[in-house]
Amino acid sequence: MVDKVKELLKKHNITLAAHYYQKDDIFDIADLTGDSLELAKKTSALKNPLIFCGVSFMGESAKILNPNIPVYMPRLASCSMARMAEVEKVKNNIKELKENGIDFIPITYINSSAAVKAIVGELGGLTCTSSNAKKIVSHVLNQGKKVFFMPDKNLGQNVAKMLEVKSSVIGDENWQSADIICYNGHCSVHQLFMPEHVEFYKEKYPGIKIVVHPECAPEVCEMADFVGSTSQILNYVKEHPKDLMAIGTEYNFVHRMKRDINPNIYILSSTKPECPSMNETTIKELHDLLVAIDKGRPYNEIKVDETVKQNALKALQRMMELS
């Protein structure tokens, strides 16, 4: 099946992109790999058709940044964090901010729907990724504005700690006084990592390095030796190929680093932190999509409403210009 996939990709001059959280059988044959920011940059320059293996918001972002190429996904997997940022709930939060007289600029994590990105773009806001969140938030705060950060409250609070400013989740006590006001969303995978997991590994393996993603809870990040995005974690592991580490992020990504770079790696959790959305896509589904394309019956082509696309593009472009 893998050979057939490669044959059809080549036959139709299709680029295969895969996020770091994809399973090995897909990731290992992809033309382009990376985290959200890396893939946004790489796919925006393509001239040929694209198949994106990830979750729906990634396919949408690729289409918005590169509207002239067809973008397909083997499965329209939906990120649980992105689903938490429901359009009506986002609009109600923004209305509440305005009613409280708060001078703010919205920032949405790239893990959000095109519709939410469009709301942000229309209000003069930006998208961000975990790689550039600190830089994007600093840019807004330096304008003397507050930040409404969505949908991941953990990333928003962790950036606030990095910048030494006050953060709060909208609706919490005295939330109006915060510099970074966070939407009440989170990642279902990164919430699995707990302070007791850090304590366990530090007690069992003195000197072990704790490495976590900033979607983890602030109390976990405070205990870590390194906090970084997916690509930043990869670079950190490459720089420390023999160090004993416990890493708090998605299973497939950690497994691959243990396989390819540093065998002295543990998963920082008591359960397998495998992203259910990212892992919905299978090599068979990729194969079936390519067969359908070969027969002239493609499906799961990403389409974005024109008005949504225009406003979402503003938010994405503002991020890209600062990145």
Long-range contacts (C-beta under 8 A, 24 or more apart in sequence): 1-283, 1-284, 1-287, 2-29, 2-283, 4-287, 4-290, 4-291, 5-29, 5-283, 5-286, 5-287, 5-290, 8-287, 8-290, 8-291, 8-293, 8-294, 9-51, 9-290, 11-294, 12-49, 12-290, 12-293, 12-294, 13-48, 13-49, 14-48, 14-49, 14-50, 14-51, 14-290, 14-293, 15-43, 15-46, 15-48, 15-49, 15-50, 15-51, 16-51, 16-53, 16-286, 17-42, 17-43, 17-50, 17-51, 17-52, 17-53, 17-54, 17-62, 18-53, 18-54, 19-53, 19-54, 19-55, 19-58, 19-278, 20-230, 20-231, 20-234, 20-250, 20-252, 20-253, 20-256, 21-54, 21-230, 21-250, 21-252, 21-253, 21-275, 21-278, 21-279, 22-53, 22-54, 22-252, 22-278, 22-279, 22-281, 23-252, 23-279, 23-281, 23-282, 23-283, 24-252, 24-255, 24-256, 25-283, 26-53, 26-281, 26-282, 26-283, 26-286, 27-53, 27-252, 27-256, 34-231, 35-129, 35-130, 35-131, 35-229, 35-230, 35-231, 36-61, 36-110, 36-111, 36-129, 36-130, 36-131, 36-230, 37-110, 37-129, 37-131, 37-132, 37-229, 37-231, 37-323, 38-131, 38-231, 40-65, 40-110, 40-129, 40-316, 40-320, 41-320, 41-323, 43-71, 44-320, 51-286, 51-289, 51-290, 52-302, 53-281, 53-286, 54-278, 54-281, 55-79, 55-82, 55-277, 55-278, 56-82, 56-113, 57-82, 57-110, 57-111, 57-112, 57-113, 57-114, 58-110, 59-302, 60-113, 60-114, 60-302, 60-304, 60-312, 61-110, 61-114, 61-117, 61-316, 62-302, 63-302, 63-303, 63-304, 63-309, 64-114, 64-117, 64-304, 64-309, 64-312, 64-313, 64-316, 65-313, 65-316, 65-320, 67-309, 70-298, 70-301, 71-301, 71-302, 72-289, 72-293, 72-298, 72-299, 72-300, 72-301, 72-302, 73-281, 73-300, 73-302, 74-281, 74-282, 74-285, 74-286, 74-288, 74-289, 74-300, 75-280, 75-281, 75-282, 75-285, 75-300, 76-300, 77-277, 77-278, 77-280, 77-281, 78-277, 79-111, 79-277, 80-187, 80-188, 80-276, 80-277, 81-109, 81-111, 81-112, 81-151, 81-152, 81-185, 81-186, 81-187, 81-188, 82-111, 82-112, 82-113, 82-116, 82-151, 84-151, 84-183, 84-184, 84-185, 84-186, 85-112, 85-113, 85-116, 85-150, 85-151, 85-183, 85-185, 87-113, 87-115, 87-116, 87-119, 90-116, 90-119, 90-150, 90-183, 91-119, 93-148, 93-150, 93-170, 93-183, 94-119, 94-123, 94-148, 96-170, 97-148, 97-170, 97-181, 100-176, 102-146, 102-176, 102-181, 103-144, 103-145, 103-146, 104-145, 104-146, 104-147, 104-148, 104-181, 105-140, 105-143, 105-145, 105-146, 105-147, 105-148, 106-147, 106-148, 106-149, 106-150, 107-133, 107-136, 107-137, 107-140, 107-147, 107-148, 107-149, 107-150, 108-149, 108-150, 108-151, 108-315, 109-133, 109-149, 109-150, 109-151, 109-152, 109-155, 110-319, 111-151, 111-152, 111-187, 112-150, 112-151, 114-304, 114-305, 114-308, 114-309, 114-312, 115-308, 115-312, 116-150, 116-151, 117-311, 117-312, 117-315, 117-316, 118-307, 118-308, 118-309, 118-310, 118-311, 118-312, 118-315, 119-311, 120-312, 120-315, 121-310, 121-311, 121-312, 121-313, 121-314, 121-315, 121-316, 121-318, 122-311, 122-314, 125-315, 125-318, 126-315, 126-318, 126-319, 126-322, 127-315, 127-316, 127-318, 127-319, 128-319, 129-229, 129-319, 130-155, 130-213, 130-214, 130-215, 130-228, 130-229, 130-230, 131-229, 131-230, 131-231, 131-232, 131-323, 132-319, 132-322, 132-323, 133-159, 133-214, 134-159, 134-162, 134-163, 135-322, 135-323, 136-319, 136-322, 137-163, 137-180, 138-163, 139-322, 141-165, 141-179, 141-180, 146-178, 146-179, 146-180, 146-181, 147-179, 147-180, 147-181, 148-181, 148-183, 149-180, 149-181, 149-182, 149-183, 150-182, 150-183, 150-185, 151-183, 151-185, 152-182, 152-183, 152-185, 152-186, 152-187, 152-215, 153-182, 153-183, 153-184, 153-185, 153-186, 154-186, 154-187, 154-190, 154-191, 154-214, 154-215, 154-216, 154-217, 154-218, 155-214, 155-215, 156-180, 156-182, 156-183, 157-182, 157-218, 158-214, 158-216, 158-218, 158-221, 158-227, 159-214, 161-218, 161-221, 161-222, 186-215, 187-215, 188-275, 188-276, 189-215, 189-249, 189-250, 189-273, 189-274, 189-275, 190-215, 190-216, 190-217, 190-248, 190-249, 190-273, 191-216, 191-217, 192-269, 192-271, 192-273, 193-217, 193-220, 193-248, 193-268, 193-269, 193-273, 194-220, 194-269, 195-219, 195-220, 195-223, 197-246, 197-248, 197-268, 197-269, 197-270, 198-223, 198-224, 198-246, 198-268, 199-223, 201-246, 201-266, 201-268, 205-244, 205-246, 207-244, 208-244, 208-245, 208-246, 208-266, 209-240, 209-243, 209-244, 209-245, 209-246, 210-245, 210-246, 210-248, 210-268, 211-236, 211-237, 211-245, 211-246, 211-247, 211-248, 211-268, 212-247, 212-248, 212-249, 212-268, 213-248, 213-249, 216-248, 220-248, 224-248, 233-257, 237-261, 237-262, 237-265, 248-273, 249-273, 250-274, 250-275, 250-278, 251-275, 252-278, 252-279
